Amino acid sequence: MPTHYEHFEENLAHWERRAGNLTTYGFNVSDARDLTTTVGSRTEIFLKTAVLPHSSPRKDFNGCINELELLGVNESDRDTLHDLRRIYNSGKHNPQWIPSL
């Protein structure tokens, strides 16, 4: 049975292929929004359940990313996660938002 990380890693590879297909063959807004929402929500869940299971369940995605510093995750990687969080939040909260792949 795969670990949480192995399962997440498989999903990352799948999402990367989907993003590549969207950028290569074109995309409609709903496909891109779906991809960004899926990647953002699954990443947040992965952080909360597998990486930071001891954190408060009320901690938001931003707080989880910031807490990664205590685990030695470098600033560049945290900044990348913050970029993902901003894209995810835009897709979730702004119906007029058009993603850029």
Residue pairs with C-beta under 8 A, 6 or more apart in sequence:
2 10
4 46
4 49
4 50
5 50
8 42
8 46
8 50
11 42
15 35
15 38
15 39
18 35
19 35
19 101
22 31
22 32
22 35
22 101
23 101
27 101
29 98
29 99
32 98
32 99
32 101
33 91
33 97
33 99
35 99
36 87
36 88
36 91
36 99
37 88
37 91
37 92
39 84
39 88
40 61
40 84
40 85
40 87
40 88
40 89
40 91
40 92
41 88
43 81
43 84
43 88
44 61
44 64
44 85
44 88
47 61
47 64
47 65
47 68
48 55
48 57
48 59
48 64
51 64
51 68
51 71
52 59
52 64
52 67
52 68
55 63
55 64
55 67
59 67
61 85
61 88
61 89
62 82
62 85
65 78
65 81
65 82
65 85
66 78
68 77
68 78
68 81
69 75
69 78
87 99
90 97
90 99
91 97
91 99
